[in-house]
Amino acid sequence: MTVSSHAATQIDEFDEKGFLVLRGLLPAEFVRRLTREVDHWVDSGLRQRSIDACLCPERSPEPEAVELEMAAHGELVAYPPLLELLESENLLGPAFVFHHLHSDRRPPGAPGKPWHHDYEQRPQRHRRLPMVHVLHYVQGLRPGMGALAVLPGSHHEVAEKDARSHLGTGVLPGESLITELPPGSAVVLHSALFHTRRATDASASGEPDRYLIDASYCRTGELWPPVKPYWRRILAAGRKLRDGQERWQELFEERHFSAYESQGAGRAA
């Protein structure tokens, strides 16, 4: 992948800051296909059923479909320009595995999410291996749609996910605020970076919905805890999509994961 000089600088600074912004990563037709799939995922009730199956697996059946079984979502998690970028030694390096994916659509007036990080380790012990979350803002971001705030450098701390949740979505010294992105853009976060989603503007009734597809990957080298009870099915769907392709053969391999534990398994969807 040929990256711009600005993107190259962000990659060089990733270890220090813990995030980078990829404006307009996805072409317009791909964005349209993903938007239709997110609409289907939300409107059909599949998103809620996937959440229920994670939060209450003893009472809720496994959903009849997973995100990777939708064509454009399957293409997104193995999108070559993105995977080539993640291969940088400053990000994940050449050996990494897909961890999980979730899609959402939030209307104007939706609440925010307090400061947190998403590094999957229970309990939190070290940061020897990187994990990243790629936040795909399918329809972009505009002021009033719910800004993303990040705390540069905080990924070097070894802290529990909710260590700053008592601060709500408040402004923190040194934060970086991302309020405006064109459609098809992505923000790559080191998963241990503290970040928050600010509430959308309830008075902005004319604003479009906020679309987000969140894909996570981690460097191989230790066993990572899965976050969904049906994680093997998700990886199997990924392997089926990549059947016959030689590159990134480890991307959907089960051997990089430990057993599923429901307690503290992180975001369900």
N, C-alpha and C positions, 0 to 999 in steps of 0.2 A: 504494500500500500504506500502510495506517495502522499506524504502529509505536508501541510503548509508549514511555513517557518514558525507561525504562531503556535500551531499544534505541537511541533517539535519542541519548542520552548516549554510548553506546558508538560510534555512528557518528561523532559529533563528535570522539571521542578516538582514532579509528582511525589517523589519521596518526601520532599520538604512540606508541600502544601496538602497533598492527599486528594486532590481532585483536578479534573480538567474538563473543558467544555468543547463539544464537537458540534458546531453549528451546521445545520443542513446536512447531516450525515446521510439521510435516507432520501432517495428520489421520490418525486411527487406521486407516481403511480403506486409505489410501495406504501407510501403514507396512506393513500386512499384505501388500499386493501386492508391494512392494519386497522384503520379506523372502523371499517365495516365489521371486522372481526371483534373488536372491543365492544362495539354496540351489541353484537349478537351475544357475546359473553355476559354482558351486564343484563340486557333486556330479557334474555331467555331464562334468567335465574341461575345459570351455571356458576357465575362468580359466587353468589351466596351459598349455593350448595357445596362448592369447594371449600369455602370458609367453614361451614357447618361440619363437614367431614373431617376437618383438621381440629376444630375446637371440641367437638363432641363425637369422636369416631365410634363410641359405643352405641350412640343413638342415631347417628346420621350415616346413610350409606355412602360409599365412594361415588363421586360424581360420574355421570355417564360419559363424560368427555374431560380431557385435560387440555390446557392451552396449546401444548405442542402438537396436538392432533388437528389444530387449525393451520391451514397451509402457510399463511403469511407469518404467523407466530413461529412456526417451525423454521422458516427461512431466516427469521430475525435472529434467533439465538445462535445460528451458525453462519451469520452474514460475513462473508470473507473480509471485506474492508475493516470490520470491527475486530474480528479475530486476529487479523494481521497486526493491528495496532496493539492488542492485548499481549502479543508475543514479545513486545519490548521488554528488555530486562528490567526497566524501571517500573513496569507494570506487573505482569504475571510471569513473563518469560515463556519459553517454548512449550512447557508442559503444564497444562491446566485442564480443569474439568468444569463442566456446567453444573451449577448447584441448584438453582430454582428460578422460577419465573412467576410473576403475577401481573394481571392487567386490571386497570380501574378507570372509571370515568366519574368525575366529580362535578356537580353543578355549581353555579354561582351561589355563594352563601355557605358553602361547605366548611366545616370546622378545620382547624389546623391540627398538627400533630406535634407534641412536645419534643424538645431536644432529646436525641437518642443516637445510638449507632446500631449497626446491623451485623457486626462481626460474629460469626457462629462459632462459639467456643464456650463450653459449659464444664466448670466455671471458667471465667476469663483468666488466662494464665500468662500469655506471651503474644508476641506479634511476629514470630519467626517467619511465617508464611503469609503472603498477601492474599486477600480475598477482595474482590471488587463488586460493586453494584453499578450496573449501567442503567441509568434512568432515561428512558426514551420518552421524550415529550412529543408525542406523535403529531399533535396539532400545535406544537410550540407553546410558548408562554407569553402572556401579556400582562401588564400591570393590572392588578385587581383579580387575577385568576388564581392567586395563591403562590406567592414567591417561595423559592428554595433558598434557605440560608445555611451556610456551612461554616465550620470553625476550623480554619486552616491549621494544620499541625497537630490537631487533637487525636489523630489516629496513632500517634506514638505513645499515647497513654494506654496503660492496661487498666481498663475500667469496665464495670458492668454496663450493659446497654442503656439502662435507665438512670445512670449516675447524675445526669443533668435534667431529668424529667421534671424535677420540682421547679425548674425555671420556666416551665411552660413553653411558649413560643416567643418569649421575650428577646429583645435585642441584646447581644453579648459583645463585649469589647473584642475587636479584631475579627469579627465575622465578615464573610463575603456574602453578598446578596445577589441572587440571580432572579431577575424579574421579567426578562424579555428574551425570547428565543424564537427563531423562525421554525415553521413546521419541519418535522423530521430531525430535530436536534436531539442530542444526548449529553448527559452529564455523567462522567465516570467518577465514582467515588471509591477511595479505599474504604472498605466496608466498616472499618473501625473509626471512621471520621464522624464526629458528632455533627448532626444536621437537624433541621426542623422544616416542616411545611407550615407556612403561615396561612391563616384563614383566608378564604376568598372573600371578596367584597360583596356583602349581601345586597348592596344597592345597585350592583352592576348587573342588572337583569338582562341587559343586552349582550353581555359577554358570552362567548362560547364555553362549553364544558371543558374541563381540564382532563385531558387524556394522558395516562401514564402507563407504560409497560416497563416493568422493573425486572431486569435479567441479572443474575448473579453467577460469578465464576470464581474459582479458587485454584491456586497453584497446588499441584500434586506433591506428595512427600509425607503426608500424614493423613489419617482418617478424619474426614469432616462429618459432623453430625447433620443428617437430613432434617428438613423442617416440615415435611408433609408425610403422613403415614403411608401414602401410596406413591412414594418417591421412586420405587422400582418401575412402576408403570410409566412414569414420566420419562425416565431414562430410556426405557425400552422404545417409547415413541420417538425419542431423539435418534436412537440407533437405526430405527427403521427408515427415518428420513435421510440418513447419511449412508445408507447401504450402497456399497461399491465405491465410495469416495475414500481416498487414501489419506488425505491430510487431516490432522486433528483427530486421530483415531481414538484418543483417550477422552474425548469430549463428553461422552455419555456412558462411561464405564462405571459399573457398580462398585468395583473393588476399592475405590477411593473414599468410601463412606463407611461410617460405623453404623451400629444398629440404631433404629429410630427410637427416640424417647420422647414421649408426649409432653412431659413437664418442661416448660421453658423453651419450647421448640421454635419460638420466634413468630414472625408474622405468618399467618396462614395463607393469605392471598392479597 
